[in-house]
Amino acid sequence: MFDSLIERAATLIDQADALIVAAGAGMGVDSGLPDFRGKEGFWNAYPALRKAQMDFYSVASPDSFRSMPETAWGFYGHRLALYRHTVPHPGFALLKHWGERMPHGYSVFTSNVDGQFQKNGFDQEHVHECHGSIHHLQCLEPCSQSVWDADAFYPEVDEDECRLRNAPPQCPDCGALARPNVLMFNDWSWVDQRTAAQALRQQTWLSSASRPVVIELGAGTAIPSVRHFSQRVIQQFNGQLIRINPDESKVPTPRDVGLPVGALAGLSAIARVLGDRFTSD
């Protein structure tokens, strides 16, 4: 049964004229990134926050930067350093390789803020980060709509206490505390202009494809941003869906394919079937 699903998935890729990658949090698990599903998963990654009985929803909010900036930046600073040092798993390269060989190329939609697609060489003009990027900063207030990169900030984090030890970044315009340019919980001050520009580019690109295939990876239903995007593409742009998810692989139509495995396992299995049709250079 699984082999026949892989064959069908390979055929969808082979027949498509454009590749749309739709990636959720599960995409990074095979690269060794922590899984924040549920309090236990989050607290296993951040035991200091377990001690303080702080869950993901409370620390990942603008209010945490106002009330406890050292802890908030301890959490986000640790993540920033982690993502900078993480090596993307080989599944990223497979997706990039397939997309570059399609007549209309590829586009990425991701709810991840980790920048792993760009790190693996994906063209940043073809990536839409719907929740923003931890590699960019904005004013906490905000005093303006400015967004700037975080390259000059090197966080020093006490991991035992989840606290930032060095000075946090500041807004270059007003001197106030800066925060990551990511959409947090209860967030009414997120500056979305960078993400809005990405969305516009992606929408324009989508209108040029006639046979798009969506490969959705590690996107669950708890925060369904990625699933909603996949559904919109297959409905509005006559796309077909390959959903790779070990726990929630059910697909909306019989034309689509659901693979109940992790991202790397699913992509590697498809690559073996595609063989010479998408042989690497």
C-alpha positions, 0 to 999 in steps of 0.5 A: 500500500505504501509503495503504491502511494509513493508511486502516485506521489512521484507521478504527481511531481513528474507531471506538475509544471510548478512545485509549491512547498508548504512546510510546518513545524514537522519539517525541522524535526529531521534536522534535530530541531525541537518539537514544541507540541504540547507542554511536555515537548516544549518543557523538555526543550526548555526545562527552566521554563518548566520550573517557572511553569511558563508554557509556549503561549505565555513566553511567545508573546509581546507581553513577555518582552515587556514584563520579563525581557531577559527571559523572553530574549533568553528563549528567542535568543536561544532559538536564534542561535540554534537555527543559525547552527542547524544544518538542514536535512537532505529533504530540503535539497531534494525539494529545491532540486525538483522545483528548479527542474519544473517549467515554472519553478518553485515557491515556498509557504512556511509557518516556520520562522527558522530560515532553514529554506534560505539556509539551504539555498532557496531563493529568498524571493520565492519564500513566504514566511507567513509568521515572519522570521526570527532572523529579522527584528522590529521595534517592540512598540513599534515606533515605525514599520521598519524591519531589519536583519538580526545579523549583528546580534549574537545572543549569549544565553544562560540555558539553565535559567533561559535568560539573556546575559548580554545586552538585547538589541535595540530599535535604531530609530527610538532606542526601545527594546527590539523583538523578533519580527515574528507573529506571536500569540496575542500579538497586535504589534507585529510589523507584517510588511515584509511578510505581506510583500512575500505573500504578494510575490507568491500570489503573482507567481501562483497565477502563472502555474497551470499544473501545480503540485503542493508538497505539504510537510509536517503541518498539523491542525493545531495551528492550521495556517499551512493547511489552509494555504494548501487547501486554497491552492488545490481549490483555486489553482487546480493543484494536487496535494502530497501531504507528508505527516506521520500523524495527520496524513488524511487528504481532502480528495481522492486525487491527492496523496497522504504519506504517514511518515516524517518529512525526510523519510517521505521525500527520500522514498519519492526520490528513489522512485523518481530516479532518472527523471530528476537525477541530480547534477 
